[in-house]
Amino acid sequence: MRVPEVTGAQLRSPMKRFLEVLELVAKVVLVAALLVWVSDFAVYRVRVARGTAFDSVPVQEFLSTALKGNKQEFDYMGAAQMTCARALFPHGGAPACWWLRRHTAQWE
């Protein structure tokens, strides 16, 4: 009876193979996220050059004041226009417009 030859690839454990695949997936996700951010920044810079990078969104502003006895007082400060960046991610010190439109209550 002849014993078959065993190669190095056949000796790897399933856990090691799983970790290799997991590492590859993590690298792909990281590179994809980086590409999305770089392309978003490039589009933002083009919009800045054209003067269309920013928009304004009406928000409701509230002020939270600490009181004695671990209590809080909440005061409505009114509606205001807040500048936002027309991009996927925050740029230029302004939040993204899509995010700000979904979070119109701003706390200070």
C-alpha positions as CSV (number, residue, x, y, z in Angstrom):
1,M,0.0,0.0,0.0
2,R,1.3,3.4,-1.0
3,V,1.1,6.5,1.2
4,P,0.0,9.6,-0.7
5,E,2.3,12.6,-0.6
6,V,1.0,15.5,1.6
7,T,1.7,19.0,0.5
8,G,2.0,22.1,2.8
9,A,-1.4,23.4,1.6
10,Q,-3.1,20.3,2.8
11,L,-1.6,20.6,6.3
12,R,-3.1,24.0,7.0
13,S,-5.8,23.9,9.6
14,P,-9.3,25.2,8.8
15,M,-8.8,27.9,11.4
16,K,-5.7,29.2,9.8
17,R,-7.5,29.3,6.4
18,F,-10.4,31.2,8.0
19,L,-8.0,33.8,9.5
20,E,-6.3,34.3,6.1
21,V,-9.7,34.9,4.4
22,L,-10.7,37.2,7.2
23,E,-7.5,39.2,6.8
24,L,-8.1,39.5,3.1
25,V,-11.7,40.7,3.6
26,A,-10.5,43.3,6.2
27,K,-7.9,44.6,3.7
28,V,-10.5,44.8,0.9
29,V,-12.9,46.7,3.1
30,L,-10.2,49.1,4.3
31,V,-9.1,49.8,0.7
32,A,-12.7,50.3,-0.4
33,A,-13.4,52.7,2.5
34,L,-10.2,54.7,1.7
35,L,-11.2,54.9,-2.0
36,V,-14.7,56.1,-1.1
37,W,-13.3,58.8,1.2
38,V,-10.7,60.0,-1.4
39,S,-13.2,60.2,-4.1
40,D,-15.7,62.0,-1.8
41,F,-12.9,64.5,-1.0
42,A,-12.1,65.0,-4.6
43,V,-15.8,65.7,-5.5
44,Y,-15.9,68.1,-2.5
45,R,-12.8,70.0,-3.7
46,V,-14.4,70.4,-7.2
47,R,-17.6,71.7,-5.6
48,V,-15.6,74.1,-3.5
49,A,-13.9,75.4,-6.7
50,R,-17.4,75.9,-8.3
51,G,-18.9,77.4,-5.2
52,T,-21.5,74.6,-4.7
53,A,-19.9,72.6,-1.8
54,F,-22.0,74.0,1.0
55,D,-25.7,74.2,1.7
56,S,-27.7,75.3,4.7
57,V,-30.3,73.3,6.7
58,P,-32.8,74.6,9.2
59,V,-32.2,73.1,12.7
60,Q,-33.8,73.4,16.1
61,E,-31.3,74.5,18.8
62,F,-31.5,73.5,22.4
63,L,-29.4,74.4,25.4
64,S,-28.7,72.0,28.2
65,T,-27.8,73.6,31.5
66,A,-26.6,71.7,34.5
67,L,-28.4,72.5,37.8
68,K,-27.8,71.6,41.4
69,G,-28.6,68.1,42.5
70,N,-27.6,66.4,39.3
71,K,-30.5,68.0,37.4
72,Q,-30.6,69.4,33.9
73,E,-32.6,72.2,32.4
74,F,-33.4,72.2,28.7
75,D,-34.1,75.5,26.9
76,Y,-35.3,75.9,23.4
77,M,-33.1,78.5,21.7
78,G,-35.1,78.7,18.4
79,A,-34.6,77.7,14.8
80,A,-31.4,78.5,12.9
81,Q,-29.8,77.8,9.6
82,M,-26.7,75.6,9.9
83,T,-24.1,75.2,7.1
84,C,-23.4,71.7,5.9
85,A,-21.1,70.1,3.3
86,R,-22.7,68.5,0.3
87,A,-20.7,65.3,0.6
88,L,-20.8,61.8,2.1
89,F,-18.4,62.7,5.0
90,P,-17.9,65.9,7.0
91,H,-15.5,68.4,5.2
92,G,-14.4,71.9,5.9
93,G,-15.6,71.9,9.5
94,A,-19.2,71.3,8.5
95,P,-21.3,68.1,8.9
96,A,-22.6,66.3,5.9
97,C,-25.9,67.6,4.6
98,W,-27.6,64.2,4.5
99,W,-26.7,63.6,8.1
100,L,-27.8,67.1,9.3
101,R,-31.2,66.8,7.5
102,R,-31.9,63.6,9.6
103,H,-30.6,65.2,12.9
104,T,-32.3,68.6,13.0
105,A,-32.2,68.9,16.8
106,Q,-28.9,70.4,17.9
107,W,-27.8,70.4,21.6
108,E,-25.3,72.7,23.1
